[in-house]
């Protein structure tokens, strides 16, 4: 019978159920062997849970938080109890050390769950601190870390742990972060140089295969990112996703401009239009957009074709050779890459150097990140 299958066979079967959390949850209830085998897979990316039923979503998230708090070391439990933040009288000892099974950590989502349960600011920060301490000490092999993109958000929630304190992050294969990440994350307290921090990511994470990073306005520009990737990324690296912050431009695209006929002007109500005085026209606060600006606004602000080809050549000459997946994530679906850059991307795709594409932010499952910034 199925329940008599050896553990390695069960593990192979349950691996195929990783995305089917209800099925994995049912496996927990069959017997001890099934429970021990399936619980590791269920908790590997346990926070990747979404339900259209808000009540069910909230219930599941509260249960996850309850189990994480139950796994805290006794010293942490005592501190939370003494500060009257958590009452452990209703907690039962966990069957497993669930925190140790986590392989994917979306920091922003952990914060969201804690904020939904604890109202007191001191209580929220203390619970978060103890949970993060537990993760850094007990996760032996972290595969993916989604770190807050905004330094102000990091500071607000006192996110202070570093990769140096996280031995399990040595085998990190995917990192999502902004280029204004706190220097303390890499234990470089004497520098705020974003280029050095990006190099530090690659130095600390020698198994890194993929990185998602914000570029534009308040972050590193794409030329700097591509240069660092070409010269400092580890041999295992093969995927770069760039969130193009400049794609959310305040300039109107040509299709957004509505021209009004003389007839419409005559029939419009007096309050429909705002009359601008000559004095206002001379004001420095007004910004006029030339036809050239309107035409260029339909293109993504990305690296120059010259710099792009330089990067492609550098990547082509890397040893060992590895196909790079380069994906530009944009907020405006109407924004395009300029024609010359598209021709270059196609050329190096045909040469087997890269795989190139553009996607919308929401298509890349980052919509939750935007709720916080």
PAKE-520365 format. One record per residue (C-alpha): residue number from 1; x, y, z. Coordinates in Angstrom, 2 decimals, always signed. Layout:
<pts>
k = NUM east = X north = Y up = Z
...
</pts>
This chain:
<pts>
k = 1 east = +0.00 north = +0.00 up = +0.00
k = 2 east = +1.05 north = +3.64 up = -0.56
k = 3 east = +1.66 north = +4.38 up = +3.12
k = 4 east = +4.28 north = +1.60 up = +3.25
k = 5 east = +6.49 north = +3.20 up = +0.61
k = 6 east = +10.03 north = +4.01 up = +1.83
k = 7 east = +10.84 north = +7.59 up = +2.80
k = 8 east = +12.94 north = +8.34 up = -0.31
k = 9 east = +10.08 north = +7.29 up = -2.61
k = 10 east = +7.59 north = +9.34 up = -0.65
k = 11 east = +9.93 north = +12.32 up = -0.79
k = 12 east = +10.14 north = +12.02 up = -4.59
k = 13 east = +6.35 north = +11.96 up = -4.84
k = 14 east = +5.79 north = +14.83 up = -2.42
k = 15 east = +8.34 north = +17.01 up = -4.22
k = 16 east = +5.89 north = +17.08 up = -7.13
k = 17 east = +3.23 north = +18.43 up = -4.79
k = 18 east = +5.28 north = +21.44 up = -3.66
k = 19 east = +2.88 north = +23.92 up = -5.28
k = 20 east = -0.18 north = +22.05 up = -4.04
k = 21 east = -0.23 north = +23.05 up = -0.39
k = 22 east = -3.71 north = +21.64 up = +0.41
k = 23 east = -2.54 north = +18.21 up = -0.80
k = 24 east = +0.68 north = +18.43 up = +1.22
k = 25 east = -1.31 north = +19.47 up = +4.27
k = 26 east = -3.48 north = +16.36 up = +3.88
k = 27 east = -0.34 north = +14.22 up = +3.76
k = 28 east = +0.55 north = +15.44 up = +7.25
k = 29 east = -2.45 north = +13.59 up = +8.66
k = 30 east = -1.80 north = +10.09 up = +7.21
k = 31 east = +0.89 north = +8.77 up = +9.56
k = 32 east = +4.21 north = +9.77 up = +11.14
k = 33 east = +6.35 north = +8.88 up = +8.12
k = 34 east = +4.16 north = +10.85 up = +5.73
k = 35 east = +4.11 north = +13.73 up = +8.21
k = 36 east = +7.90 north = +13.85 up = +8.63
k = 37 east = +8.43 north = +13.68 up = +4.88
k = 38 east = +5.84 north = +16.22 up = +3.76
k = 39 east = +6.34 north = +18.82 up = +6.51
k = 40 east = +9.81 north = +19.73 up = +5.22
k = 41 east = +8.43 north = +20.44 up = +1.74
k = 42 east = +5.37 north = +22.27 up = +3.04
k = 43 east = +7.47 north = +24.66 up = +5.13
k = 44 east = +10.17 north = +25.18 up = +2.50
k = 45 east = +8.22 north = +28.15 up = +1.07
k = 46 east = +5.35 north = +28.23 up = +3.53
k = 47 east = +4.71 north = +31.97 up = +3.15
k = 48 east = +3.96 north = +31.58 up = -0.55
k = 49 east = +0.28 north = +31.23 up = +0.19
k = 50 east = -2.47 north = +33.30 up = -1.39
k = 51 east = -6.21 north = +32.86 up = -1.13
k = 52 east = -9.09 north = +34.87 up = -2.57
k = 53 east = -10.86 north = +34.21 up = +0.73
k = 54 east = -9.51 north = +36.99 up = +2.99
k = 55 east = -10.73 north = +35.25 up = +6.14
k = 56 east = -8.96 north = +32.02 up = +5.21
k = 57 east = -5.81 north = +33.91 up = +4.23
k = 58 east = -5.74 north = +35.63 up = +7.61
k = 59 east = -6.33 north = +32.36 up = +9.45
k = 60 east = -3.48 north = +30.58 up = +7.65
k = 61 east = -1.05 north = +33.48 up = +8.21
k = 62 east = -1.94 north = +33.62 up = +11.92
k = 63 east = -1.33 north = +29.87 up = +12.20
k = 64 east = +2.08 north = +30.22 up = +10.54
k = 65 east = +3.03 north = +33.04 up = +12.91
k = 66 east = +1.77 north = +31.01 up = +15.89
k = 67 east = +4.01 north = +28.06 up = +14.91
k = 68 east = +7.04 north = +30.31 up = +14.35
k = 69 east = +6.62 north = +31.90 up = +17.78
k = 70 east = +6.23 north = +28.42 up = +19.29
k = 71 east = +9.62 north = +27.51 up = +17.78
k = 72 east = +11.43 north = +30.44 up = +19.39
k = 73 east = +14.23 north = +29.63 up = +21.87
k = 74 east = +13.20 north = +29.69 up = +25.53
k = 75 east = +15.21 north = +32.88 up = +26.13
k = 76 east = +13.19 north = +34.71 up = +23.46
k = 77 east = +9.92 north = +33.32 up = +24.76
k = 78 east = +10.77 north = +34.52 up = +28.25
k = 79 east = +11.49 north = +38.04 up = +26.99
k = 80 east = +8.21 north = +38.21 up = +25.05
k = 81 east = +6.32 north = +36.88 up = +28.04
k = 82 east = +7.93 north = +39.31 up = +30.52
k = 83 east = +6.99 north = +42.23 up = +28.27
k = 84 east = +3.42 north = +40.89 up = +28.07
k = 85 east = +3.57 north = +40.67 up = +24.30
k = 86 east = +2.84 north = +36.94 up = +24.00
k = 87 east = +1.13 north = +34.64 up = +26.49
k = 88 east = +2.59 north = +31.17 up = +26.11
k = 89 east = -0.02 north = +29.51 up = +28.32
k = 90 east = -2.02 north = +28.60 up = +25.21
k = 91 east = +0.99 north = +27.33 up = +23.24
k = 92 east = +1.77 north = +23.63 up = +22.92
k = 93 east = +5.35 north = +22.46 up = +22.14
k = 94 east = +5.77 north = +22.11 up = +18.35
k = 95 east = +6.29 north = +18.65 up = +16.85
k = 96 east = +9.05 north = +19.96 up = +14.57
k = 97 east = +11.45 north = +22.88 up = +14.39
k = 98 east = +9.48 north = +24.42 up = +11.51
k = 99 east = +11.71 north = +27.49 up = +11.16
k = 100 east = +14.67 north = +25.28 up = +10.21
k = 101 east = +12.75 north = +23.94 up = +7.19
k = 102 east = +12.28 north = +27.39 up = +5.60
k = 103 east = +14.28 north = +27.87 up = +2.39
k = 104 east = +12.54 north = +31.03 up = +1.10
k = 105 east = +12.28 north = +34.18 up = +3.23
k = 106 east = +10.10 north = +37.07 up = +2.00
k = 107 east = +10.98 north = +39.57 up = +4.74
k = 108 east = +8.25 north = +42.04 up = +3.81
k = 109 east = +5.57 north = +39.35 up = +4.13
k = 110 east = +6.76 north = +38.26 up = +7.57
k = 111 east = +6.52 north = +41.90 up = +8.65
k = 112 east = +3.03 north = +42.20 up = +7.21
k = 113 east = +1.80 north = +39.12 up = +9.11
k = 114 east = +3.25 north = +40.39 up = +12.40
k = 115 east = +1.74 north = +43.85 up = +11.84
k = 116 east = -1.68 north = +42.27 up = +11.29
k = 117 east = -1.51 north = +40.56 up = +14.69
k = 118 east = +0.33 north = +43.01 up = +16.95
k = 119 east = -0.79 north = +46.64 up = +17.26
k = 120 east = +1.81 north = +47.89 up = +19.76
k = 121 east = +4.91 north = +49.14 up = +17.92
k = 122 east = +7.34 north = +47.89 up = +20.57
k = 123 east = +5.69 north = +44.47 up = +20.54
k = 124 east = +5.84 north = +44.24 up = +16.74
k = 125 east = +9.53 north = +45.12 up = +16.61
k = 126 east = +10.46 north = +42.72 up = +19.40
k = 127 east = +8.57 north = +39.81 up = +17.84
k = 128 east = +10.15 north = +40.52 up = +14.45
k = 129 east = +13.63 north = +40.77 up = +15.97
k = 130 east = +13.31 north = +37.40 up = +17.72
k = 131 east = +11.89 north = +35.69 up = +14.63
k = 132 east = +14.71 north = +37.03 up = +12.43
k = 133 east = +17.28 north = +35.93 up = +15.03
k = 134 east = +15.75 north = +32.45 up = +14.97
k = 135 east = +15.88 north = +32.28 up = +11.18
k = 136 east = +19.52 north = +33.37 up = +10.99
k = 137 east = +20.60 north = +30.80 up = +13.60
k = 138 east = +18.47 north = +27.82 up = +12.53
k = 139 east = +18.14 north = +27.88 up = +8.73
k = 140 east = +21.09 north = +25.85 up = +7.49
k = 141 east = +20.55 north = +26.35 up = +3.75
k = 142 east = +18.59 north = +29.38 up = +2.53
k = 143 east = +17.80 north = +29.40 up = -1.20
k = 144 east = +15.89 north = +32.65 up = -1.73
k = 145 east = +15.82 north = +35.92 up = +0.20
k = 146 east = +13.41 north = +38.76 up = -0.62
k = 147 east = +14.88 north = +41.71 up = +1.23
k = 148 east = +13.06 north = +45.08 up = +1.57
k = 149 east = +13.85 north = +47.36 up = -1.37
k = 150 east = +13.72 north = +50.61 up = +0.56
k = 151 east = +16.27 north = +51.58 up = +3.23
k = 152 east = +13.70 north = +53.73 up = +5.07
k = 153 east = +11.48 north = +50.67 up = +5.34
k = 154 east = +14.42 north = +48.61 up = +6.63
k = 155 east = +15.16 north = +51.23 up = +9.29
k = 156 east = +11.50 north = +51.62 up = +10.28
k = 157 east = +11.22 north = +47.93 up = +11.12
k = 158 east = +14.70 north = +47.64 up = +12.63
k = 159 east = +15.84 north = +44.98 up = +10.19
k = 160 east = +19.42 north = +44.66 up = +11.37
k = 161 east = +20.56 north = +41.11 up = +10.66
k = 162 east = +23.44 north = +40.65 up = +8.23
k = 163 east = +24.67 north = +37.93 up = +5.92
k = 164 east = +27.69 north = +37.58 up = +8.20
k = 165 east = +25.30 north = +36.42 up = +10.95
k = 166 east = +23.45 north = +34.11 up = +8.58
k = 167 east = +25.63 north = +31.04 up = +7.83
k = 168 east = +22.74 north = +29.41 up = +5.97
k = 169 east = +22.77 north = +32.20 up = +3.37
k = 170 east = +26.11 north = +31.04 up = +1.96
k = 171 east = +24.22 north = +28.82 up = -0.46
k = 172 east = +21.74 north = +31.55 up = -1.41
k = 173 east = +20.78 north = +31.15 up = -5.07
k = 174 east = +18.28 north = +34.01 up = -5.48
k = 175 east = +18.28 north = +37.48 up = -3.94
k = 176 east = +15.70 north = +40.23 up = -4.45
k = 177 east = +16.75 north = +43.64 up = -3.13
k = 178 east = +17.22 north = +47.32 up = -3.87
k = 179 east = +20.62 north = +48.86 up = -4.50
k = 180 east = +20.15 north = +51.22 up = -1.51
k = 181 east = +20.28 north = +48.27 up = +0.89
k = 182 east = +21.87 north = +49.01 up = +4.27
k = 183 east = +25.69 north = +48.54 up = +4.32
k = 184 east = +25.29 north = +46.65 up = +7.60
k = 185 east = +23.58 north = +43.84 up = +5.72
k = 186 east = +27.04 north = +42.95 up = +4.39
k = 187 east = +28.95 north = +44.18 up = +7.46
k = 188 east = +30.43 north = +47.14 up = +5.55
k = 189 east = +29.61 north = +49.87 up = +8.12
k = 190 east = +32.12 north = +52.37 up = +6.72
k = 191 east = +30.66 north = +52.73 up = +3.23
k = 192 east = +27.38 north = +53.73 up = +1.64
k = 193 east = +28.77 north = +53.13 up = -1.84
k = 194 east = +26.07 north = +51.18 up = -3.69
k = 195 east = +28.53 north = +49.77 up = -6.21
k = 196 east = +30.59 north = +48.25 up = -3.38
k = 197 east = +27.43 north = +46.81 up = -1.85
k = 198 east = +26.44 north = +45.13 up = -5.09
k = 199 east = +29.94 north = +43.65 up = -5.36
k = 200 east = +29.56 north = +42.46 up = -1.77
k = 201 east = +26.43 north = +40.53 up = -2.70
k = 202 east = +28.39 north = +38.53 up = -5.24
k = 203 east = +31.36 north = +38.07 up = -2.89
k = 204 east = +29.19 north = +36.82 up = -0.02
k = 205 east = +26.88 north = +34.68 up = -2.15
k = 206 east = +29.10 north = +32.49 up = -4.32
k = 207 east = +26.19 north = +30.18 up = -5.20
k = 208 east = +23.97 north = +33.01 up = -6.37
k = 209 east = +22.16 north = +32.20 up = -9.61
k = 210 east = +19.68 north = +35.04 up = -9.88
k = 211 east = +19.23 north = +38.58 up = -8.64
k = 212 east = +16.36 north = +41.07 up = -8.93
k = 213 east = +17.35 north = +44.66 up = -8.36
k = 214 east = +15.83 north = +48.15 up = -8.60
k = 215 east = +17.52 north = +50.59 up = -10.97
k = 216 east = +16.88 north = +54.23 up = -11.84
k = 217 east = +16.38 north = +57.60 up = -10.12
k = 218 east = +17.18 north = +56.73 up = -6.46
k = 219 east = +19.17 north = +53.59 up = -7.21
k = 220 east = +22.12 north = +52.45 up = -9.28
k = 221 east = +21.80 north = +53.05 up = -12.98
k = 222 east = +21.64 north = +50.09 up = -15.32
k = 223 east = +25.10 north = +50.69 up = -16.80
k = 224 east = +26.71 north = +50.32 up = -13.36
k = 225 east = +24.69 north = +47.19 up = -12.59
k = 226 east = +25.61 north = +45.53 up = -15.88
k = 227 east = +29.29 north = +46.32 up = -15.34
k = 228 east = +29.27 north = +44.77 up = -11.86
k = 229 east = +27.39 north = +41.70 up = -13.12
k = 230 east = +29.85 north = +41.19 up = -15.97
k = 231 east = +32.94 north = +41.51 up = -13.78
k = 232 east = +31.96 north = +40.21 up = -10.35
k = 233 east = +29.02 north = +37.77 up = -10.53
k = 234 east = +29.85 north = +34.16 up = -9.53
k = 235 east = +30.18 north = +31.34 up = -12.05
k = 236 east = +26.74 north = +30.00 up = -11.16
k = 237 east = +24.99 north = +33.29 up = -12.02
k = 238 east = +22.60 north = +33.15 up = -14.98
k = 239 east = +19.59 north = +35.44 up = -14.40
k = 240 east = +19.35 north = +39.21 up = -13.99
k = 241 east = +16.02 north = +40.97 up = -13.48
k = 242 east = +16.09 north = +44.76 up = -13.42
k = 243 east = +13.13 north = +46.71 up = -12.06
k = 244 east = +13.20 north = +49.81 up = -14.24
k = 245 east = +12.02 north = +52.55 up = -11.84
k = 246 east = +12.29 north = +55.14 up = -14.61
k = 247 east = +9.54 north = +53.40 up = -16.58
k = 248 east = +7.04 north = +55.06 up = -14.25
k = 249 east = +7.75 north = +58.48 up = -15.73
k = 250 east = +5.68 north = +61.58 up = -15.04
k = 251 east = +5.91 north = +62.56 up = -18.69
k = 252 east = +2.75 north = +61.88 up = -20.64
k = 253 east = +3.16 north = +59.57 up = -23.57
k = 254 east = +1.80 north = +60.80 up = -26.93
k = 255 east = -1.26 north = +58.58 up = -26.55
k = 256 east = -2.12 north = +60.21 up = -23.21
k = 257 east = -2.53 north = +63.70 up = -24.69
k = 258 east = -6.05 north = +64.75 up = -25.61
k = 259 east = -6.52 north = +67.58 up = -28.06
k = 260 east = -9.63 north = +69.77 up = -27.75
k = 261 east = -11.41 north = +71.19 up = -30.78
k = 262 east = -12.64 north = +74.82 up = -30.96
k = 263 east = -16.23 north = +73.51 up = -30.82
k = 264 east = -15.50 north = +71.63 up = -27.57
k = 265 east = -13.93 north = +74.76 up = -26.11
k = 266 east = -17.08 north = +76.74 up = -26.85
k = 267 east = -19.41 north = +74.13 up = -25.37
k = 268 east = -17.33 north = +73.41 up = -22.26
k = 269 east = -18.57 north = +74.67 up = -18.91
k = 270 east = -16.63 north = +77.61 up = -17.39
k = 271 east = -15.11 north = +75.45 up = -14.66
k = 272 east = -13.94 north = +72.77 up = -17.05
k = 273 east = -10.69 north = +74.52 up = -17.95
k = 274 east = -8.17 north = +76.37 up = -15.84
k = 275 east = -7.08 north = +79.69 up = -17.32
k = 276 east = -3.34 north = +80.27 up = -17.04
k = 277 east = -2.16 north = +83.86 up = -16.70
k = 278 east = +0.96 north = +85.26 up = -18.41
k = 279 east = +2.57 north = +85.46 up = -14.98
k = 280 east = +1.95 north = +81.72 up = -14.46
k = 281 east = +3.45 north = +80.97 up = -17.86
k = 282 east = +6.64 north = +82.70 up = -16.78
k = 283 east = +6.74 north = +80.79 up = -13.49
k = 284 east = +9.65 north = +78.42 up = -12.97
k = 285 east = +7.22 north = +75.80 up = -11.64
k = 286 east = +5.88 north = +75.07 up = -15.11
k = 287 east = +7.67 north = +72.44 up = -17.20
k = 288 east = +7.12 north = +72.36 up = -20.93
k = 289 east = +7.65 north = +69.18 up = -22.88
k = 290 east = +9.07 north = +69.44 up = -26.37
k = 291 east = +7.90 north = +67.22 up = -29.27
k = 292 east = +11.26 north = +65.43 up = -28.99
k = 293 east = +10.59 north = +64.68 up = -25.30
k = 294 east = +7.15 north = +63.36 up = -26.15
k = 295 east = +8.60 north = +61.06 up = -28.78
k = 296 east = +11.40 north = +59.79 up = -26.48
k = 297 east = +9.00 north = +59.29 up = -23.57
k = 298 east = +7.59 north = +56.15 up = -25.18
k = 299 east = +10.96 north = +54.43 up = -24.73
k = 300 east = +12.36 north = +52.88 up = -21.56
k = 301 east = +15.24 north = +54.77 up = -20.01
k = 302 east = +17.87 north = +52.05 up = -20.28
k = 303 east = +21.58 north = +51.85 up = -21.07
k = 304 east = +22.89 north = +53.22 up = -24.33
k = 305 east = +23.21 north = +50.72 up = -27.20
k = 306 east = +27.01 north = +51.13 up = -26.95
k = 307 east = +27.08 north = +50.17 up = -23.26
k = 308 east = +24.59 north = +47.37 up = -23.84
k = 309 east = +26.73 north = +45.78 up = -26.54
k = 310 east = +29.82 north = +46.18 up = -24.34
k = 311 east = +28.04 north = +44.18 up = -21.65
k = 312 east = +26.97 north = +41.48 up = -24.11
k = 313 east = +30.56 north = +41.13 up = -25.36
k = 314 east = +31.88 north = +40.89 up = -21.78
k = 315 east = +29.33 north = +38.22 up = -20.98
k = 316 east = +30.14 north = +36.31 up = -24.18
k = 317 east = +33.83 north = +36.22 up = -23.18
k = 318 east = +33.20 north = +34.94 up = -19.64
k = 319 east = +34.62 north = +31.60 up = -18.57
k = 320 east = +32.79 north = +29.35 up = -18.04
k = 321 east = +30.21 north = +30.34 up = -20.61
k = 322 east = +26.61 north = +30.44 up = -19.40
k = 323 east = +23.44 north = +31.70 up = -21.09
k = 324 east = +22.22 north = +34.84 up = -19.29
k = 325 east = +18.53 north = +35.55 up = -18.89
k = 326 east = +18.19 north = +39.36 up = -18.90
k = 327 east = +14.70 north = +40.60 up = -18.06
k = 328 east = +13.63 north = +44.24 up = -17.82
k = 329 east = +10.62 north = +44.72 up = -15.54
k = 330 east = +8.57 north = +47.83 up = -16.26
k = 331 east = +5.48 north = +49.49 up = -14.82
k = 332 east = +4.11 north = +50.95 up = -18.05
k = 333 east = +3.19 north = +48.36 up = -20.65
k = 334 east = +3.41 north = +51.01 up = -23.40
k = 335 east = +7.09 north = +51.72 up = -22.74
k = 336 east = +9.39 north = +50.10 up = -25.28
k = 337 east = +13.12 north = +49.50 up = -25.59
k = 338 east = +14.62 north = +51.59 up = -28.40
k = 339 east = +14.97 north = +49.88 up = -31.76
k = 340 east = +18.79 north = +49.80 up = -31.81
k = 341 east = +18.93 north = +48.10 up = -28.40
k = 342 east = +16.29 north = +45.58 up = -29.47
k = 343 east = +18.36 north = +44.71 up = -32.56
k = 344 east = +21.43 north = +44.17 up = -30.36
k = 345 east = +19.46 north = +41.96 up = -27.96
k = 346 east = +18.16 north = +39.89 up = -30.87
k = 347 east = +21.68 north = +39.59 up = -32.32
k = 348 east = +23.15 north = +38.21 up = -29.09
k = 349 east = +20.13 north = +35.98 up = -28.53
k = 350 east = +20.83 north = +34.38 up = -31.90
k = 351 east = +24.48 north = +33.95 up = -30.87
k = 352 east = +23.35 north = +32.06 up = -27.74
k = 353 east = +24.80 north = +34.67 up = -25.35
k = 354 east = +21.59 north = +35.91 up = -23.74
k = 355 east = +17.87 north = +35.36 up = -23.46
k = 356 east = +16.19 north = +38.77 up = -23.40
k = 357 east = +12.70 north = +39.95 up = -22.51
k = 358 east = +10.56 north = +42.63 up = -20.88
k = 359 east = +7.71 north = +42.04 up = -18.42
k = 360 east = +5.32 north = +44.06 up = -16.33
k = 361 east = +6.05 north = +44.33 up = -12.60
k = 362 east = +2.85 north = +42.54 up = -11.64
k = 363 east = +3.63 north = +39.63 up = -13.96
k = 364 east = +6.73 north = +38.98 up = -11.86
k = 365 east = +4.83 north = +38.60 up = -8.58
k = 366 east = +6.13 north = +41.82 up = -7.01
k = 367 east = +2.76 north = +43.49 up = -6.47
k = 368 east = +2.91 north = +42.83 up = -2.71
k = 369 east = +6.21 north = +44.69 up = -2.46
k = 370 east = +4.57 north = +47.90 up = -3.72
k = 371 east = +2.08 north = +47.90 up = -0.86
k = 372 east = +4.84 north = +49.03 up = +1.50
k = 373 east = +6.54 north = +51.80 up = -0.40
</pts>
